[in-house]
């Protein structure tokens, strides 16, 4: 047996529908040749198991789906054993562009080298000007055009100021206009140590979608239909997105959640939230470790996240997990019209 699940020499199925979201090893009958079954093994995340059958997402390649009656052996397996590797080399401009791909705005429009981004107000990252490079016109004109663009959508105008990366005189021009600044830290870490962290891995479930339970723990969405629609689009956008959940008691919101977007060698972490009553119990670390192991399984070697400097609790957690600050950037809000 390739997966080692044997009892008195016979295969054993040691997984069921409650294991959806876990990493498993499964053997199934893939075909019949001359009336004899041919077996195939797959190791990966069990993303679904219903009346239509099972689907497992392996380390590489597409999902593997098969009928339940074809399953002959299976068991849960530990997270992927990530191998040590250095953080990929990338400067602030490249990192900001990578981050934008992993949190893609619903609507985008070029303004010279800048990108105007709008998502019905869902997060500043998806509702701000990515002011990298030259806007192709004088700064006062560029900011006025950006302000009008956001006004047409009923949104405040935020500008993402990155140093180095944004025009040298942009900060001075924003200061002249009286724009308020909010400092954000861009933090990176090697992925393997994070993936190897101990903790309650068996409690964490992975999914390709943010279902109602996951969204019930996410604090950034209220009951506004347009905001919820934009949030769903942004959250599910990105190259390879995964959602982690630590289920709560039956009928209750999850105890913890998290989001991962894998883009080549980089893994973006976000939406790490824990029920206040369950904090300081290692759930945030467990969520990030399982997500990191999945990112390593897809070939990533570096982790990053973005956190507001004033969020001291989150900053302290990320310090303990090995994250250091690559660079800082600011969101500047243009004066209200």
C-alpha positions in Angstrom: 0.0 0.0 0.0 1.4 3.4 -1.0 -0.3 5.2 2.0 0.5 2.5 4.6 -3.2 2.1 5.7 -3.4 -1.7 6.3 -5.2 -3.9 8.7 -4.2 -7.6 8.5 -2.9 -6.9 5.0 -6.2 -5.2 3.8 -6.7 -1.5 2.8 -8.5 0.6 5.4 -10.4 3.8 4.8 -9.7 6.1 7.8 -11.2 9.3 6.5 -14.8 10.5 6.2 -16.7 13.6 5.3 -15.6 15.3 8.5 -12.0 15.3 7.2 -12.9 17.8 4.4 -10.3 20.5 4.6 -7.5 18.3 5.9 -4.4 16.9 4.1 -5.0 13.3 3.2 -3.6 10.3 1.4 -6.2 8.5 -0.7 -6.1 5.5 -3.0 -8.8 4.9 -5.5 -9.6 2.6 -8.4 -8.7 4.7 -11.5 -9.6 2.2 -14.2 -10.2 -1.5 -15.0 -7.7 -3.3 -17.3 -8.7 -6.8 -18.4 -11.3 -6.8 -15.6 -8.7 -6.0 -12.9 -8.6 -2.7 -11.0 -5.7 -0.3 -11.4 -5.1 1.8 -8.3 -3.8 5.4 -8.1 -2.7 7.3 -5.0 -3.2 11.1 -4.4 -1.9 13.2 -1.5 -3.3 16.6 -1.0 -6.1 18.7 0.5 -9.5 17.0 0.6 -11.6 20.0 -0.6 -14.9 18.3 -0.9 -16.8 15.0 -0.2 -20.5 14.8 -1.1 -22.9 12.6 -3.0 -21.0 13.5 -6.2 -17.8 12.0 -4.8 -14.4 13.3 -3.4 -12.0 15.9 -4.7 -8.4 16.2 -3.6 -6.0 19.0 -4.5 -2.5 17.6 -4.8 0.9 19.3 -4.5 0.9 20.1 -8.2 -1.5 19.7 -11.1 -5.3 20.0 -11.1 -7.8 18.6 -8.6 -8.4 14.9 -8.6 -12.1 13.9 -8.4 -13.6 10.4 -8.1 -16.7 8.6 -6.9 -16.9 7.5 -3.2 -17.3 3.9 -4.2 -13.9 4.0 -5.9 -12.1 4.9 -2.6 -10.3 1.9 -1.3 -7.9 3.4 1.3 -7.3 6.7 2.9 -6.0 8.5 6.0 -5.1 12.0 7.2 -1.5 12.9 6.8 0.7 15.7 8.4 1.2 19.0 6.7 3.7 19.2 3.9 7.3 19.1 5.3 8.6 22.4 4.0 12.4 22.6 3.2 14.5 25.5 4.4 15.0 28.2 1.8 15.9 31.9 2.0 13.4 34.7 1.5 13.2 35.5 -2.3 15.0 38.7 -3.3 12.5 41.5 -4.1 12.5 45.3 -3.5 9.6 47.5 -2.3 8.2 48.2 -5.8 8.1 44.5 -6.8 6.6 43.5 -3.5 3.9 46.0 -3.7 2.9 44.8 -7.2 2.9 41.2 -6.0 0.7 42.2 -3.1 -1.7 43.9 -5.4 -2.1 40.7 -7.5 -2.9 38.8 -4.3 -5.6 41.3 -3.2 -7.0 42.4 -6.6 -9.4 45.3 -6.8 -12.7 44.8 -8.5 -12.1 47.8 -10.8 -8.8 49.1 -12.0 -7.7 51.9 -14.3 -4.3 53.1 -15.4 -3.3 56.7 -14.8 0.1 56.8 -16.5 2.2 54.4 -14.4 -0.3 54.6 -11.5 -3.2 52.3 -10.9 -6.6 53.5 -9.7 -8.3 50.7 -7.7 -11.9 50.5 -6.4 -13.9 47.8 -4.7 -17.0 49.5 -3.2 -14.9 50.6 -0.2 -13.8 47.1 0.9 -10.3 47.8 2.4 -8.0 50.6 1.6 -5.7 48.3 -0.3 -8.4 47.6 -2.9 -9.6 51.2 -2.9 -6.5 53.3 -3.3 -4.2 54.7 -5.9 -1.1 52.5 -6.3 1.2 55.4 -6.9 4.3 53.6 -8.3 6.3 55.3 -11.0 5.3 58.3 -13.1 1.6 59.2 -13.6 2.4 60.9 -16.9 1.2 64.4 -15.8 2.1 66.9 -13.1 1.4 65.7 -9.6 -1.3 68.2 -8.9 -3.2 67.2 -12.0 -2.7 63.5 -11.4 -4.1 63.8 -7.8 -7.0 65.9 -9.1 -7.9 63.3 -11.7 -7.6 60.5 -9.1 -9.8 62.5 -6.7 -12.5 62.9 -9.4 -12.3 59.2 -10.3 -13.1 58.2 -6.7 -15.7 60.9 -6.3 -17.6 59.4 -9.3 -17.8 56.2 -7.3 -18.8 57.8 -4.1 -15.5 56.8 -2.4 -12.8 58.7 -0.5 -9.5 59.1 -2.4 -6.6 57.3 -0.8 -3.1 57.3 -2.2 -0.6 54.5 -1.5 2.8 56.2 -1.0 5.8 53.8 -1.1 9.4 54.9 -0.5 11.3 54.1 -2.6 8.8 53.6 -5.5 6.5 56.6 -5.5 7.5 60.0 -7.1 10.0 61.7 -4.8 7.9 64.8 -4.4 4.6 63.0 -3.9 4.7 63.0 -0.1 5.4 66.7 -0.1 2.5 67.4 -2.5 0.1 65.4 -0.3 1.3 67.2 2.8 0.6 70.5 1.0 -2.9 69.4 0.3 -3.4 68.4 4.0 -3.7 64.7 3.3 -3.6 62.5 6.5 -1.2 59.6 6.6 -1.6 56.1 8.0 1.6 54.0 8.3 1.6 50.3 7.2 4.3 47.7 7.6 5.2 45.3 4.8 6.7 42.3 6.6 8.4 39.2 5.2 9.7 35.9 6.6 11.1 32.6 5.3 8.2 30.2 4.8 9.7 26.9 6.0 10.1 27.8 9.8 6.5 29.0 9.8 5.2 25.8 8.1 7.1 23.7 10.6 5.5 25.3 13.7 3.7 22.9 16.1 0.2 23.4 17.2 -3.4 22.2 16.7 -2.9 21.4 12.9 -5.7 18.8 13.1 -8.2 21.4 14.0 -7.5 23.6 10.9 -9.6 23.0 7.7 -8.7 24.4 4.3 -11.0 25.4 1.5 -10.8 27.1 -1.9 -13.8 29.3 -1.0 -14.8 31.5 1.9 -18.1 30.1 2.8 -20.8 31.5 5.1 -19.1 30.2 8.2 -15.7 31.8 7.3 -17.4 35.1 6.4 -19.3 35.1 9.8 -15.9 35.5 11.6 -14.5 38.1 9.1 -15.0 41.5 10.7 -14.6 43.7 7.6 -17.9 43.0 6.0 -21.3 44.1 7.3 -24.7 43.8 5.8 -24.2 46.1 2.8 -24.9 44.0 -0.3 -22.5 45.9 -2.6 -19.7 45.7 0.0 -20.3 42.0 0.5 -20.2 41.4 -3.3 -16.9 43.4 -3.6 -15.4 41.6 -0.6 -16.2 38.2 -2.2 -14.5 39.2 -5.5 -11.4 40.5 -3.8 -11.0 37.7 -1.3 -11.3 35.0 -4.0 -9.1 36.9 -6.4 -5.4 36.1 -6.7 -3.2 33.4 -8.3 -3.9 30.5 -5.9 -6.2 31.3 -2.9 -6.9 29.2 0.2 -9.0 29.8 3.2 -8.3 28.3 6.7 -11.0 27.7 9.3 -10.9 26.4 12.9 -14.5 25.3 13.4 -16.3 26.5 16.5 -19.0 24.6 18.4 -21.9 23.4 16.3 -23.8 26.4 14.9 -21.3 28.9 16.1 -18.9 31.1 14.2 -15.4 29.6 13.6 -12.8 30.1 16.4 -10.2 31.3 13.9 -9.8 32.0 10.2 -7.1 33.0 7.7 -6.5 33.6 4.0 -3.5 32.6 1.8 -2.7 33.6 -1.8 0.3 31.9 -3.4 2.0 33.8 -6.2 5.2 31.9 -7.4 7.7 32.0 -4.6 5.6 34.3 -2.5 2.8 33.4 0.0 0.5 36.3 1.1 -1.1 35.9 4.5 -4.2 37.9 5.5 -7.5 38.0 7.4 -6.0 36.2 10.4 -8.7 36.5 12.9 -9.5 34.7 16.2 -12.5 34.7 18.4 -11.6 37.0 21.3 -12.6 34.2 23.8 -10.1 31.9 22.1 -7.1 34.1 21.8 -3.7 33.2 23.3 -4.4 29.5 22.6 -2.2 29.1 19.6 -5.0 29.1 17.0 -3.6 32.0 14.9 -0.2 30.2 14.8 -1.9 26.9 13.8 -3.8 28.6 11.0 -0.7 30.3 9.6 1.4 27.1 9.9 -1.2 25.0 8.0 -1.5 27.8 5.3 2.3 28.0 5.1 2.6 24.3 4.6 0.1 24.5 1.8 2.1 27.3 0.2 5.3 25.3 0.5 3.5 22.4 -1.2 2.9 24.7 -4.2 6.6 25.8 -4.3 6.6 29.1 -2.3 9.6 29.9 -0.1 8.8 33.4 1.2 6.0 34.7 3.3 4.7 38.3 3.5 1.8 40.2 5.1 0.8 43.8 5.5 -0.2 45.2 8.9 -1.0 48.6 10.2 1.7 49.8 12.6 -0.9 50.7 15.2 -2.1 47.1 15.4 0.4 46.3 18.1 -1.1 42.9 19.0 -0.8 41.6 15.5 2.7 43.1 15.1 3.8 41.3 18.3 2.4 38.0 17.0 4.2 38.4 13.6 7.4 39.2 15.5 7.2 35.9 17.3 6.6 34.1 14.0 9.8 35.5 12.5 8.5 38.3 10.3 10.6 41.4 9.9 9.8 44.7 8.2 10.9 44.9 4.6 9.6 48.4 4.1 6.8 50.7 5.2 4.3 52.6 3.1 1.5 55.1 3.9 -2.1 55.5 2.9 -2.8 59.2 2.4 -6.4 60.3 2.3 -7.0 63.4 0.2 -9.0 66.1 2.0 -12.8 65.5 1.8 -14.5 67.3 -1.0 
